[in-house]
């Protein structure tokens, strides 16, 4: 007679995917559906999950989450429309700093597609922010009271992740369409040029875009595979998935960096640019709380380093990560309080752009 296998320890944290949900490096997160909801192995187990028992809960699929994402997507489109109207009216009233950077865009009707691309970019950043916040809430020790149940928050995290990918893609495609629209060359030549400039890193060689566009493209190209890995998690194993999912925070960091570099609405010092920095405070605070109170015992930081060399290395890395987040939090507070947020103080000398085909 054989002894029954030991009962695995219940998962302490949920794990959900996210286009911009952090893990534990300079920021990072491990959020996904609970074992009961996904049939996956325990968070500390590297084994590939076995067959699901008959009648058990169904594993979330990409198809089911796409069907569930439409309410969140509708809200995203409504907010995008509101942002577009705001940007358009500010151009018409000549109160937008975009005109200081690119005066030729004073014709709001002529460049409406560019402003629509900007609107999708802003809503993508907002949805990425929300995905990060949800991921951090779900990955650590959860508060006693939440506005929604754990499974509903996990599904919301997954749907905001999918909608973030869609919003980033719409932002990039509309930017390319705007280039085609104002190109006087033949349609096939204009299409090829726009494809290179909007989707190929290094293809855009005008002004700040030479740096900012590859950063945004990297965010898009990382968001797609990292955000969708959750749906093959049972095939690659939870440990591999967690390691890869911790890289998702890079998508969010790149998105913010791209915005601060290339968003003409936030080029200059002022409350609008400072508010972008202000939004990062809750993320840094939640990440610090996540690291200080990890859900898994294996991630807790002992008071003293272990005796083994490998244990000391892991201890030093965890301590360094916590100190780095503290430093980032202090820096954010200093930026917001002081108003010195890296914005420009005067218009650039060269305001040329490939948008200007006059």
Buried (B, 14 or more C-beta within 10 A) or exposed (E): EEEEEEEEEEBBBBBBBBBBBBBBBBBBBBBBBBBEBBBBBBBBBEEBBEEBEEEEBEBBEBEBBBEBBEEBBEBBBEBBEEBBEBBBEBBEEEEBBBBBBBEBBBEBEEBBBBBBBBBBBBBBBBBBBBBBBBBBBBBBEBEEEEEEEBBEBBBBBBBBBBBBBBBBBBBBBBBBBBBBBBBEEEEEEBBBBBBBBBBEEEBBEBBBBEEBBBBBBBBBBBBBEBBBBBBEBBEEBBBBBBEBBBBBBBBBBBBBBBBBBBBBBBBBBBEBBBEBBBBBBEBBBBBBBBBBEBBBEEBEBEEEBEEEEEEEEBBEEBBEBBEBBBEBBEEBBEBBEEEEBEBBEEBEEEBEBBBBEE
